[in-house]
Amino acid sequence: MTAPAVRLAAATSNVVEKLLRGGVADLRPAPRLLIDAGPNRRVHRFTTPVGVDPGGPPVLLVPPLAAPPLCFDLRRGCSLAEHLVAGGRRTYLVDYGTVAFADRGLGVEHWVHDVLPKAIRAVSADAGGRDVHLVAWCLGGIFSLLTAADQDELPIASITTIAAPFDFTAIPLIAPLRPLVELTGGHLLTPFYRLLGGAPSYLVSQAFRLTRLDKEITRPIAMLRNLHDRDFLAQLEAVDHFMSNMAAYPGRTFGQLYHRFFRANDLAEGRIEINGRLVSLSRVRVPTLVVAGEHDTIAPKRAVRRLVGLLSGAPEVRFESAPGGHLGVLTGRAARATTWRHLDEFLDSRADPC
């Protein structure tokens, strides 16, 4: 059978499956068990397949707000959680649940002082008291580091941040908004998020799509060119599924992100006041891996690399870059051989003897 004939047969099979079954991606979540729950906190442990030794150190996956936790379990065959479990690591996930209008008063302090510390302690207890490796994406990375800096007694073994920006002036995507924001005294968005109680999930989803506008425009052509490539089509479906499950930002948290992170750019100096308490990243005392996406428009490499110079108290700080945009660097097809490899090497180097 010639190569063109093979491609035609594969394309035909994929089209038929999309028409009859609705898609080619396996979107079933990896099996998991609930081990802890509380306000805005559900902690799951992924179950280990038969034949895999689950004796590795505990790893807690920390998503950002608004993005669904399935960012770590995008689809079968391209799931970071599945990959970690297959490698013998006891893998956990914290899920914040849905954010409602009633949650509009929740601020950054709720996640840093309450949700994440309780999730970390629950994972440590479930893993026999062992220290926990945090693996976090985007805002989840920022919150994880702030939590470690604020409460250095927590059982944290290491922190990995993926696509977490710490210098918002280095993000070209939002640079054009700065003059308008300052012209309005910083109140450009304030009336809207106060009225809506935050940033609704629909607006969050549309904003994320706008950052991928070039891919959205070229999507039909890309699909036609790759009808034979089942893995390519499955990834497109999985990303669509991810974006259709965005959550909302609580009003107070959104306001803090807007005024303290975006306007004042406090994170670039490594210090931020949270509910009257000054939290400094220099107090992070655990090894840290920092990963940036080479084509990330939301968290460009320069905005991510800024973190390296802020962790003066960490015993080790590694910086790596990998192909992909904001989501792609975490769980794109190339991430399987790049970002995940960096993570495996880092976690293996930190493995305890227990």
N, C-alpha and C positions, 0 to 999 in steps of 0.2 A: 504494500500500500504506500503510495507516494505521500510526501509531507503535506502537500495541499489537501489531499484526500483525507488525511488524518485530522487536519485542522477543521475541515468542513464537517466531518463526522462529529467531532467534539463540539463544534459550534451548534450543530443541529440538536445534539443531545442536551446542551445547556439551555437552548431556547425552549425546547419542549418541557424541560423540567421547570423552568421559570413560569411557563404558561399554565402547566397542569398543577404544580405544587406551590406556586407563588415565589419560588426562589431556589437557589442552590446552596445558600449558606446554612450551616448547622448552628442555629442560635440557641440551642438548649444550654441552660446555665450548668456550669460544673456542679456536681453534687456537693451539698454543704449542710451543716447542722448549726442551729442557733445555740450559742453558748451564753449569751448575755444580752440584756435589753434594758433600756431606760429612755428617758426623754431624748428624742433625736439621736438615738443610739441603738443599733442592733448589730451585734458582733457575731459573725459566722466563722466556723472552722470548715474548711474544705475537706471532704472525705478522701482518704488515700486509696488508690486502686489496689486490688489484690496483687501481691508480688512486689510492692514498693515499700521499702523500709521508711516509716515516718519519723525516724529518730533525729532528723535535722533540727537546727535551732528554729524557734518560732519566728515567723515573718508576718507582720501586720500590714495589709494594703490599705492606704489612706487616700481616699478620693477627695477632690475639691468639693466645695459646695456647688450646687446647681447641676453639675455633671452627674449622670447616673453612675453608680458603682460598677456597672457592667463595663466601664472603661478598662477594668482589669480582667474582664472575662468576656471579651468582645464576641468571640465565636470559637467553636471547636476548631482546633488547628492553629488558632492565632489568639490564644488566651494566655496572658502572663500568669494568671492563677494556675491554670492547667500545667503550664511549664514548671512552675515552682514545685507543685505537688509531685509531678513526675520525677523531679530531682530529689525527692525524699525530704523536702522541707515542710514542716508543719505550717500551713498557710492559713491566714485568717483575713477577714475583711470587715471593716466597719462601714455600716450603711446608715446614713442620717435620716432616711425616710423622706416623706413628702414635707414640703414647707408650705404652710397655710397662712392666710392673712392674720390669724391669731398669733403667729410666730414673729410678727413684725418687730417686736421689742427685743428680740435676741440679737446680741452683738458678738463681735469677735471673741470677747471674753468667755462666752458660753462654750465655744468649741475648744478654746485653749485651756481654760481653767477647769472645765467639767467633762465634756464629751470625750475628748481624746485621752486625758489621764485615766478615766474609768475604763475606757476600751483597752488601753495598754495594760492596766492592772489585771483586767479580766483575762486577757490573752496569756499573760505571765502565769497567772494562777492555773489556767487550764493546761499549760505546758510544764507544770511541775515546778513553778517558781523561777524558771529561766528568764534571762533578759531577752527583750524583744527587739528584732530588727524591723525598723519602719521603712517601708517603701511607699513613697508618696508622689502624686502627680499634681503639678501646677499649684493651686492654692493649698492643696493638701500638704505639699512640701513646706510652704510658708508656715502653716498652722503647726505642723509637726516640729519644726525648728523652734518656733515661739514657745511651744509646750515644753520642749526639752530645756530651753533657756530659763523658763519661768519656774519649772519644778525639776531641779536636777537630781532629786531622790527617786525619780521614776525608774523602773527597771528597763532601761533602753540600752541596747547593745550597739546599735549604729543607726544612721539615718541615710536613706538614699532619696534625693529629690530629683525628679524628672520634669523638665520644662517649667521650672519655678522661677519667675522673674523677681529680681531684687533691686533693679534700677529702672523705674518706669519712664525716665527720660530717654532711655535707650530703646524705646518701643516706637518705631516710626509710624505704626498704624494709628496711634492715638495722639501723635505730636500735633496734627492740625487742630485738635480740639483745645489745646492749652490756651491759646490767645482768647478764644471765646469764653472759656471757663473763667479766666482771670478778669475779663471784661465785665462779667456778670457777678464778680465778687465771689466766685466759687459756687454760685447757686443755680447754675445752668440746669442741673438734673434734680436738685433738691425737692422742688414742688412735686415732681412726677413720682419719685420713689416714696415720698411721704403719703401722697394720695393713694398710690397703689399698694402700699404696705411693703414695698420692696421692688424687685425686678421680676415680673411674671415669667413663667417658664417659656411661654411663646416668644417673648422678646429675647430671652437668653438664647433660645434655639436659633432665631433669625440672626442674631448678632454673630453667633458661631458660624453660621452659613456664609455671612458676609466676609469673614476672614478667609474663606475658601472660595471666593467668588470666581477666581480663574479656573479652578477645578469644576465648579458648578457649570460654568459656561461651556467648557470643553468636554463635559461628561458624555453627551450623546456620541460624539466622535470616538472617544476613548472606549466606550462600550462596544461600538461596532467593530473597532479594530481588535478587540480582545474577547469577542464572543466565544472563541475556542478555549480561553483561559479560565477555567472554573475557579481557581483560587482568586484571580483578579475580580471576577464578578461577585464572588462570595464576600470579598472585602468591602466592595461598594455597598452591598446589601447590609452588612454589619454596621457600617458607618451610618447609613440611613436610619437603622434601628436605634443606634446610639443617640443620634440627634433628635429623634422623635420622642425620646424619654428624658429630655432635660427637665430639671426642677427649677424652682424659683429661689431667689436670694431673699432672706429676711430683710426688712427695711433698715433696721439699725445696722446690721452687718454691711449691707450695701453702702450705707452712708459712710461708715468708717473706711471701707475700701476706697470709696470715691475721694474722701477728704484727706485721709492720712496716707494711703498708699499712692494714689494717683496724683492728687494736688500737691501735698507736702513732700512726697517721695521719701518718707521717713525710713523705709526699709533700706534705702541706699546707704544710710549712715549706720545701719545695724542696730538702731534703737527705736523703740516705739512704746508709747504709753497706752496701756490697755486697762481701762476701768480704774484709772488712778495709779496704776503700778507701772514703773518703767521696766521694760523687758529688753535686755541687751543680748544680741546673738553671740557676743564674746563669752557668754556663760554656757554655751553648748560645749559639753565635755566628752562627746562621743565621736568616733570616726564617722566621716561623712563622705558620701559619693554624690557628686553633682553632675548631672547629665543634661546637655542642651541639644536641641534639634537644629540641624544645619539649615533647615528651610522654614523655621518657625517664625511666623509673623506676630504671634501673640506674645511669645517669650523668646525674643531673639538671643543669639548666643551671648552678646555683650551684656544684655540685661540679666542673664542667668549667671555668667561668669563673675559678676560683681560679688556674689555670695562668698566666693573663695577667700577674698580678702577680709571678710567680716568674721570668719570663724577662727579668731586668734586663739581661742581656748581649746579647740578641738585637737586631739592628738594626731589626727591624720585627716587630710582633705584631698580627695582625688577629683579631678575635673576631666570629663570625657564629652565628646560630641558624637552624634550619630545622625545618619540620614533621617529625613522626615520632617513634617510640620508638627503642629502642636499635639495632635493626637497620634500622628504617624510615628513620632519618635518613641512613644510609649508602646504602641501596639500595632504598628504598621507591619506589612509583610517583611520589610527589611529589618525591623526591630528584632526579629527572632535571631538574627545572626550578629547584631551589633549591640543595641542597648541591653538586651537580655544577657548577652555574653559578658558585658561589662559588669552587670549586676551579679551574675554567677561568680565571677572572679573575685569581686569585692566581698561577697558574703562568704565564699570559701576561705578567704584570707582572714576573716573575723571569726570563723567557727570555733566554738569552745569545745573542750574535750569531753563534755558530758554526753 
